[in-house]
């Protein structure tokens, strides 16, 4: 008998390595955990939704302005440009922590350590600067990047700055090492702005969004979660610093996920050559002998009851709702009900031509028609999309095998 010997590679980590385990809760986080049960929240939400509908639905009647569209474009690009597919998103939370920013607390991404996952560095500073600049420009600021500040009481470099309006941002810190050995250390003295210098700038009328690089860790290559937290903090800062319609990313940051189930026999149209099978008790598979388009109609008559649960692996079970909860008034994020099954050989040679193409449409009275198309399981939806109203997802499939998840999952803010 041959005894197999596997070589073990030990990667040293610095003494100060932080694996991300939570060690304490602040008062706001403690209060949130101690709040009442889900049923009371849902009851209030359903009543509020009914009242809003009776009053004409002000939030639902708004359409997104240009700044919301551009902010969502930034988030879409994160998942397109090697930012990961957001596979840890549904396990993430975004607790609000005190910051030196002018608007107070910021949403800081957190993903629990479990089953061998690990943080492996932080997001790329240059990429973060690009996204931040796009968000500032979406709000109408004429920003230049890497702007030197040279005053008697403040000398350093801002990541971006609108000199005329004295508004900008800085992401403090730089990286040392790689992967799990990454450390975040202060910038060189010539570029670092310390707390005293930032306070002096604020006193002189500057509005500077301040974030700390060490707060935006990457879990197993998923860069979407830290970028979402970073962009959301900038958006909240700019909402407070500018007039006009706010962009509210609260639904994406909330701790709740709403599932809209769909059964093969309800609201599903399969073209010839496709069938749904159950190879085992835990898996439902759609087998496509040839290419075609699957049509899924959500919130159709006699659809299964929607469900709601707290996000995360330790968020408890699903609770059935009487009706879908509305999402109108805030942009949100949806995960598709059908995904590709790859074996290893297919995964190695996979290309975009073989991936499903997803298309979501919704038409509501008095609002622009929504039509969003993309490849990938994550879709960003504008604030006039409403998960409580009928909508359709069409999926252009190549021949192959696909996992039938049986539900679309939507980030929802119940209250």
DRENMARVO-414471 format. One record per residue (C-alpha): residue in three letters; z, x, y. Coordinates in steps of 0.02 Angstrom, whole numbers, plus 50000, padded with zeros to 5 digits. Each point is the difference from the previous one (the first is absolute). Layout:
BEGIN
AlaZXY
...
***
This chain:
BEGIN
Unk500005000050000
Unk499555006350173
Unk501364998950131
Unk499304996450170
Unk500765009550144
Unk499784993350176
Unk500255011950143
Unk501204993550131
Unk499675004650180
Unk501545000650109
Unk499644997950185
Unk501405006550111
Unk500504989350147
Unk500975005650154
Unk501874997750008
Unk499834986450131
Unk498714989749904
Unk500254981350027
Unk499334989749852
Unk500164984150103
Unk501484991849914
Unk500864987850118
Unk501765005950040
Unk500584987750131
Unk499584983850090
Unk500184996750184
Unk500764983750060
Unk498334991050019
Unk499455004749824
Unk501684994849928
Unk499904983250087
Unk498234997349936
Unk500565003049820
Unk501474988250020
Unk499014985550074
Unk499844983449910
Unk498884996149853
Unk498144998049995
Unk500074981149979
Unk500804997350170
Unk498705011350082
Unk498554991049917
Unk500724982950047
Unk500075005050183
Unk498255007249993
Unk499234984349924
Unk500844989250132
Unk499425011750138
Unk498225000149932
Unk499974981049995
Unk500644999450179
Unk498705012550059
Unk498614989949920
Unk500624984250084
Unk500015008650169
Unk498245006749983
Unk500425017449932
Unk499955011250153
Unk500155016149897
Unk498694994349877
Unk498804995550140
Unk499905017550071
Unk498595011649958
Unk500225018949996
Unk499495009850153
Unk499125016749998
Unk501595010349982
Unk500534991249839
Unk498285002849925
Unk500065018550042
Unk501775002249931
Unk499474992049835
Unk498475011449997
Unk501185014950006
Unk501004993549851
Unk498404996449903
Unk499415017750029
Unk501615007049926
Unk499574992349832
Unk498165005150014
Unk500215018350048
Unk501035007049858
Unk501604991850059
Unk500424992849831
Unk499794981949951
Unk501734995150056
Unk500624999149820
Unk501815002350057
Unk499874987350141
Unk500794985449907
Unk501505011049955
Unk500235006450178
Unk501184994050135
Unk499995003750186
Unk501814999950062
Unk500195001750187
Unk500885015750057
Unk500545006350169
Unk498785011550087
Unk499795008950164
Unk498524989050040
Unk500074989250156
Unk500004984049898
Unk501495004149888
Unk499914998349811
Unk498455003949898
Unk499434994449826
Unk500245014849882
Unk499124999249829
Unk501115001449847
Unk499484999949816
Unk501385000649867
Unk500005014449877
Unk499724992949826
Unk499165004349835
Unk499505017650047
Unk499164996850167
Unk500315012750136
Unk499655003850181
Unk498725013850021
Unk499955004850182
Unk499594990050156
Unk498404992950071
Unk498745011250087
Unk500475002650184
Unk498205001550060
Unk499504983849912
Unk501544991250070
Unk499495005850175
Unk498264992749975
Unk500714983149947
Unk501254999850143
Unk498635003750127
Unk498954985749934
Unk501474987950015
Unk500385005650179
Unk498174997850047
Unk500004982849920
Unk501324995450130
Unk498915006550140
Unk500755017250029
Unk498905014850046
Unk500885013149895
Unk499665018449978
Unk500775009049851
Unk501115015549997
Unk500474999050184
Unk501125013750070
Unk501484994650108
Unk500605013250123
Unk501404994150113
Unk501605008150058
Unk501044989549879
Unk498734997449858
Unk498775012049920
Unk499084996049840
Unk498524991049923
Unk499714981349977
Unk498884994649856
Unk499144987750117
Unk500184994850181
Unk499224988850133
Unk500325010250158
Unk499614985950120
Unk501194987549920
Unk501265013049939
Unk500054992749824
Unk499835010149840
Unk500755005149834
Unk500695014849905
Unk500285002549813
Unk501345013349990
Unk500055012949862
Unk498865011049896
Unk499905003549815
Unk500525015349903
Unk499515001549817
Unk498994988149893
Unk500264985349881
Unk501794997049946
Unk500495016250087
Unk499444993450170
Unk501275001650139
Unk499864992850175
Unk500585012250134
Unk499924999850191
Unk498405005250086
Unk499855016750087
Unk501015001050160
Unk498444999850108
Unk499514982549938
Unk501674992049952
Unk500734986850116
Unk501874998449968
Unk501094984950034
Unk500495005950173
Unk498205002750052
Unk499484982949935
Unk501444992250097
Unk499405008850157
Unk498234993449975
Unk500674982449978
Unk501005001750162
Unk498395005350088
Unk499124984049946
Unk499145006049842
Unk499904988249851
Unk499915010549843
Unk500024993749822
Unk501015012549898
Unk499935001049811
Unk500675012949876
Unk498785007049872
Unk501345000949865
Unk500104980949995
Unk498234998149932
Unk500065006549823
Unk498594997949874
Unk500454992849830
Unk498855005549858
Unk498505001750114
Unk500164982750080
Unk499735003550185
Unk499784981950050
Unk501874995850002
Unk500525013850122
Unk498494997050111
Unk500394981350007
Unk501785003950055
Unk499405012450131
Unk498644988650069
Unk501194985150003
Unk501245009950106
Unk498635004550124
Unk499394982050006
Unk501754993650040
Unk500175013250137
Unk498334995050078
Unk500394981449988
Unk501525003450108
Unk499075011750119
Unk498484989150037
Unk499574982150051
Unk498844989449894
Unk500074993449824
Unk501185009449884
Unk499465005949828
Unk501364994549878
Unk500035010049837
Unk501624991749947
Unk499244991649847
Unk499405016649929
Unk501715007850029
Unk500994985349933
Unk500925000649836
Unk499104984949926
Unk498474997549891
Unk499194983149969
Unk498964997249844
Unk498614987049995
Unk499624997749815
Unk498304994749937
Unk499634995149820
Unk498325002449914
Unk499834981149985
Unk500434996350183
Unk498915005450145
Unk499115013549901
Unk498125001149978
Unk499385012849872
Unk498155004049985
Unk499135000549833
Unk500435015449900
Unk501825000850056
Unk501554994149908
Unk501885001550016
Unk500975006049847
Unk501795004649956
Unk499985015449888
Unk501904999849997
Unk501454989850071
Unk500165010750156
Unk498185002450047
Unk498634988350057
Unk498275007750009
Unk498374994250076
Unk498545006849900
Unk498315000850090
Unk498525002949886
Unk498895001050154
Unk500225000850189
Unk500424984050094
Unk501114991850131
Unk501684991949962
Unk500534986450122
Unk501864996450025
Unk500564985250107
Unk501825001150053
Unk501134985650051
Unk498794988049917
Unk500594983249935
Unk501205001649852
Unk500195018850024
Unk501565007649921
Unk501555000650110
Unk500145015250114
Unk501465011949980
Unk501035011550111
Unk501075015249963
Unk500805014550087
Unk498945015649991
Unk500465015049894
Unk500425003049818
Unk501774994250031
Unk499554985050107
Unk500454986749872
Unk498884987049919
Unk498704988250067
Unk500534983450074
Unk498814985449993
Unk499524991650164
Unk499474982150033
Unk498535005850104
Unk499255016450062
Unk500855007850150
Unk498915002150156
Unk499555017350062
Unk499044995250158
Unk500565009050157
Unk500175017349920
Unk498735011249915
Unk500435003149819
Unk499515009049841
Unk499354992749837
Unk499835007749828
Unk498564993749893
Unk500234990249838
Unk498755010449899
Unk499905018749972
Unk498955012349901
Unk500565006449829
Unk499465018149986
Unk500105010749846
Unk500165018750034
Unk498145003949980
Unk499514985850118
Unk501315005450127
Unk499335017750006
Unk498224994450037
Unk500464984550103
Unk499094997150162
Unk499954986350131
Unk498474991949924
Unk501044995249848
Unk501484992950095
Unk500204981450034
Unk499564993750172
Unk501244987450071
Unk499564986850130
Unk501264988150080
Unk499514985050106
Unk500994986450087
Unk499434986850124
Unk501294990250100
Unk499674987150137
Unk499865007450174
Unk500105018149941
Unk498695013449965
Unk499475001149819
Unk500835014349907
Unk498865010549890
Unk500665016849941
Unk499145010849872
Unk500575016349921
Unk500195010049841
Unk501785003049946
Unk501474988949956
Unk500804999750173
Unk499334988950139
Unk500664998750179
Unk499924982550073
Unk500024994850185
Unk501354989450079
Unk498964984049993
Unk499925000849810
Unk501204987549922
Unk500555002249819
Unk500574981949994
Unk498224993550025
Unk498525000549879
Unk499045016449992
Unk498755007949881
Unk499855017249922
Unk498335005149924
Unk499955015549891
Unk498355008649960
Unk500295008149831
Unk498985012849905
Unk500004999149811
Unk501675005749931
Unk501804994949965
Unk501194994350136
Unk501854995950007
Unk500334981950048
Unk501615000250102
Unk499944981250021
Unk500634999750179
Unk499655006450174
Unk501545008150078
Unk500244998850188
Unk501295008350113
Unk500954985650080
Unk501354998650133
Unk500974984249953
Unk500994999050163
***
